Amino acid sequence: MKQNIYDNELFYNAYDNLRANSAGLNDVLEIPAFRTLLPDLKDKDILDLGCGFGESCKWYASQGARRIVGVDISTKMIGRARRDFNDDKIEYVCIPMEEAHFPAEDFDLVLSSLAFHYVADFAGLINEISQWLKPGGFLIFSQEHPIATAKKIPEGWSRNDSGEKLHWILDNYAEEGLREHNWLVNGVIKYHRTLARIINSLVDNGLGIERILEPTASVEAEAANNDLLNERRRPPFILIKARKK
C-alpha cells in the first residue's frame, strides 16, 4: 500500500512549517549524521530516493556531483523541488520509488533520507538498488529506528498525569508489517521491520555493511532545546552505509 501522505494538504503544511523553522529531528539529528557517511561526491552519479522538496539534491550538486536523479511520490514535493531547488545537474521524477526503473550499474551512490519506513517491500527495493549501483558503489540511507516503528499505539511514550515522559514503550517488535502512526496528522502509514530483517536484506543482495549510526543531537542543540535530551532515551533513527561488492 503506497500512501502519498505528503500530498495531504494538512500534512504538507505542517511538515513545511516544521522544516522552515528547523524544528524537526531532520535538521538537528538526521541530516548532520547522514552527511558524515557520504564519500567525496565530485563527479558522482547519484540517485536520491524519497528526495522530498529537493534540498539535499541541490546540496549534492553543490558538492560537485555530476548527475542527481531525485525520486518522490509527492507531486507537491516534486513541484517545490523543481521551483526552489532546481539545477542543470538535477532531474526530478514524480513516481513511487518502488516503481522506479533504471539501467543496471547506473549510479555511484543511492541515497535515501527517512523514506524507507514508508516502503512495504523493503527486500524487493534493496534488490533493485543493488542492480542500479555500480560495483563498489554505496547505498546510504536513514529510516525510523525499529525501536520507534514497532509500536502499535498512537504514541510510544508512557506519561505521568502531568504529561511528562516516563519511558518508551517497546512492544510488538517481532511482529513486522504495517503500522498507523500519528505524526502531524492521524493515520500515517509506515512499515515496521526488525533490525535483523534490514541488515539481512542488504547482505542477501550483495551489499556489505560499512557503518551504522544511531545519532544523538549535539550538546549545543540540546542546550538550545531541552526536549532533545529525550532522544537519548530511545533511538529515533538508524543510518546505514553499505557498499556493493
C-alpha positions as CSV (number, residue, x, y, z in Angstrom):
1,M,0.0,0.0,0.0
2,K,1.6,3.3,-1.2
3,Q,0.3,6.2,0.9
4,N,1.0,9.6,-0.6
5,I,0.7,11.4,2.7
6,Y,2.9,14.4,1.6
7,D,0.2,15.4,-0.9
8,N,-2.3,15.7,2.0
9,E,-2.7,19.5,2.5
10,L,-2.8,19.4,6.3
11,F,0.2,17.2,6.5
12,Y,2.2,19.1,3.8
13,N,1.6,22.4,5.5
14,A,2.6,21.0,9.0
15,Y,5.7,19.4,7.6
16,D,6.6,22.6,5.6
17,N,6.3,24.6,8.8
18,L,8.4,22.1,10.8
19,R,11.3,22.2,8.3
20,A,11.0,26.0,7.7
21,N,11.6,26.5,11.4
22,S,14.4,23.9,11.6
23,A,12.4,22.4,14.5
24,G,12.4,18.8,13.4
25,L,14.7,16.0,14.1
26,N,15.7,16.0,10.4
27,D,17.7,19.2,10.9
28,V,19.3,18.6,14.3
29,L,19.9,14.8,14.2
30,E,19.5,13.1,10.9
31,I,21.0,15.5,8.3
32,P,24.2,16.2,10.1
33,A,24.8,12.5,10.8
34,F,23.8,11.5,7.2
35,R,26.4,13.8,5.7
36,T,29.2,12.3,7.8
37,L,28.6,9.0,5.9
38,L,29.0,10.4,2.4
39,P,32.1,9.9,0.4
40,D,33.6,12.6,-1.9
41,L,30.7,13.5,-4.2
42,K,32.8,15.0,-7.0
43,D,31.8,13.6,-10.4
44,K,29.4,11.1,-8.9
45,D,26.1,9.9,-10.3
46,I,23.6,10.0,-7.5
47,L,20.0,8.6,-7.1
48,D,18.0,10.2,-4.2
49,L,15.0,8.1,-3.3
50,G,12.3,10.0,-1.4
51,C,14.0,13.3,-2.3
52,G,11.2,15.4,-0.9
53,F,11.5,19.1,-1.9
54,G,15.0,18.7,-3.2
55,E,17.1,20.5,-0.7
56,S,19.5,17.6,-0.4
57,C,19.7,17.1,-4.2
58,K,20.8,20.8,-4.5
59,W,23.4,20.3,-1.8
60,Y,24.8,17.2,-3.6
61,A,25.1,19.3,-6.7
62,S,27.0,22.0,-4.8
63,Q,29.4,19.3,-3.7
64,G,30.4,18.5,-7.2
65,A,28.1,15.6,-8.1
66,R,27.9,15.1,-11.9
67,R,24.3,14.0,-12.0
68,I,21.5,13.7,-9.5
69,V,18.1,12.0,-10.0
70,G,15.6,12.8,-7.3
71,V,12.6,10.5,-7.0
72,D,9.5,11.2,-4.9
73,I,5.9,10.0,-4.8
74,S,4.5,13.5,-3.9
75,T,3.5,16.0,-6.6
76,K,3.7,18.8,-4.0
77,M,7.2,17.9,-3.1
78,I,8.5,17.5,-6.6
79,G,6.7,20.7,-7.7
80,R,8.5,22.6,-5.0
81,A,11.8,20.9,-5.7
82,R,11.6,22.0,-9.4
83,R,10.7,25.5,-8.3
84,D,13.1,26.1,-5.4
85,F,16.0,23.6,-5.8
86,N,16.5,23.3,-9.5
87,D,19.8,22.8,-11.1
88,D,21.1,21.7,-14.5
89,K,22.6,18.6,-12.9
90,I,19.3,17.5,-11.3
91,E,16.4,15.6,-12.7
92,Y,13.3,15.3,-10.6
93,V,10.9,12.3,-11.2
94,C,7.5,12.0,-9.5
95,I,6.9,8.3,-9.0
96,P,6.8,5.9,-6.1
97,M,10.4,4.6,-5.5
98,E,9.1,1.1,-5.7
99,E,8.0,1.7,-9.3
100,A,11.2,3.3,-10.5
101,H,13.3,1.7,-13.2
102,F,16.9,2.5,-14.0
103,P,19.7,0.8,-16.1
104,A,22.0,-1.6,-14.3
105,E,25.1,-0.1,-12.8
106,D,23.8,3.4,-13.4
107,F,24.7,5.1,-10.1
108,D,27.8,5.6,-7.9
109,L,25.5,6.3,-4.9
110,V,21.9,5.6,-4.0
111,L,20.9,7.8,-1.1
112,S,17.6,7.9,0.9
113,S,16.7,10.1,3.8
114,L,13.9,9.0,6.2
115,A,11.8,7.3,3.4
116,F,12.4,3.5,3.6
117,H,10.0,3.1,6.5
118,Y,7.2,4.0,4.1
119,V,8.1,1.0,1.8
120,A,6.2,-2.2,2.2
121,D,8.6,-4.5,0.2
122,F,11.9,-3.5,1.6
123,A,13.8,-6.5,0.3
124,G,12.4,-6.0,-3.2
125,L,13.6,-2.4,-3.2
126,I,17.0,-3.4,-2.0
127,N,17.3,-5.9,-4.8
128,E,16.6,-3.2,-7.3
129,I,19.0,-0.8,-5.7
130,S,21.8,-3.4,-5.8
131,Q,21.3,-3.7,-9.5
132,W,21.3,0.1,-10.1
133,L,24.6,0.5,-8.2
134,K,28.0,0.3,-9.9
135,P,30.4,-2.2,-8.4
136,G,31.9,-0.5,-5.3
137,G,29.0,1.9,-5.2
138,F,27.3,2.9,-1.9
139,L,23.7,2.7,-0.6
140,I,23.4,5.2,2.3
141,F,20.0,5.5,3.9
142,S,18.3,6.6,7.1
143,Q,14.9,5.5,8.4
144,E,13.0,5.5,11.6
145,H,14.6,3.1,14.1
146,P,12.9,-0.3,14.5
147,I,12.6,0.5,18.2
148,A,10.5,3.5,17.1
149,T,8.4,1.8,14.4
150,A,7.5,-1.3,16.5
151,K,4.8,0.5,18.4
152,K,1.1,-0.2,17.6
153,I,-0.2,2.7,19.8
154,P,-0.6,6.3,18.7
155,E,2.3,7.5,20.8
156,G,5.2,5.4,22.1
157,W,5.8,7.3,25.3
158,S,4.3,6.4,28.7
159,R,3.5,9.6,30.5
160,N,2.5,10.5,34.1
161,D,-0.5,12.6,35.0
162,S,1.4,15.8,34.3
163,G,2.2,14.7,30.7
164,E,5.9,14.1,31.5
165,K,7.6,11.3,29.5
166,L,8.4,8.3,31.8
167,H,9.7,5.7,29.4
168,W,9.4,4.5,25.8
169,I,7.1,1.5,25.3
170,L,8.7,-1.2,23.2
171,D,6.3,-3.9,22.2
172,N,5.3,-6.0,19.2
173,Y,8.9,-5.8,18.0
174,A,9.0,-9.2,16.2
175,E,5.6,-8.6,14.6
176,E,6.5,-7.0,11.3
177,G,4.2,-5.1,8.9
178,L,2.0,-2.1,8.6
179,R,1.6,0.5,11.4
180,E,-0.6,3.6,11.6
181,H,1.2,6.3,13.4
182,N,0.1,9.8,14.5
183,W,2.7,12.3,13.1
184,L,1.5,15.7,12.2
185,V,-1.8,14.1,11.2
186,N,-3.6,10.8,12.1
187,G,-3.2,7.7,10.1
188,V,0.3,8.0,8.7
189,I,1.2,4.5,7.3
190,K,4.7,3.2,8.0
191,Y,6.1,-0.3,7.9
192,H,7.9,-1.9,10.8
193,R,10.7,-4.5,10.3
194,T,13.3,-5.8,12.6
195,L,16.9,-4.8,12.6
196,A,17.8,-8.3,11.5
197,R,15.4,-8.0,8.5
198,I,17.0,-4.8,7.5
199,I,20.6,-6.0,7.7
200,N,19.9,-9.4,6.1
201,S,18.1,-7.8,3.2
202,L,21.3,-5.8,2.5
203,V,23.6,-8.8,2.9
204,D,21.4,-11.0,0.8
205,N,21.7,-8.6,-2.1
206,G,25.4,-8.2,-2.1
207,L,25.7,-5.1,0.0
208,G,28.4,-5.1,2.7
209,I,27.7,-3.1,5.9
210,E,30.4,-0.4,6.4
211,R,28.9,1.8,9.1
212,I,25.8,2.1,11.3
213,L,24.8,5.3,13.2
214,E,22.1,5.9,15.8
215,P,22.6,9.7,16.1
216,T,22.0,12.0,19.0
217,A,21.9,15.8,19.0
218,S,24.9,17.9,19.6
219,V,25.5,19.4,23.1
220,E,24.8,22.8,21.6
221,A,21.4,21.7,20.1
222,E,20.4,20.0,23.4
223,A,21.2,23.2,25.3
224,A,19.0,25.2,23.0
225,N,16.2,22.6,23.1
226,N,15.9,20.6,26.3
227,D,13.4,18.2,24.6
228,L,16.2,16.7,22.6
229,L,17.5,15.1,25.7
230,N,14.6,12.6,25.4
231,E,16.0,11.4,22.1
232,R,18.9,9.9,24.0
233,R,16.4,7.6,25.8
234,R,15.5,5.7,22.7
235,P,17.0,6.0,19.2
236,P,14.6,7.7,16.8
237,F,16.7,7.0,13.6
238,I,19.1,4.4,12.3
239,L,21.5,5.3,9.4
240,I,23.3,2.6,7.4
241,K,26.1,2.8,4.9
242,A,26.5,-0.3,2.7
243,R,28.8,-1.0,-0.3
244,K,28.1,-3.1,-3.3
245,K,30.7,-5.9,-3.6
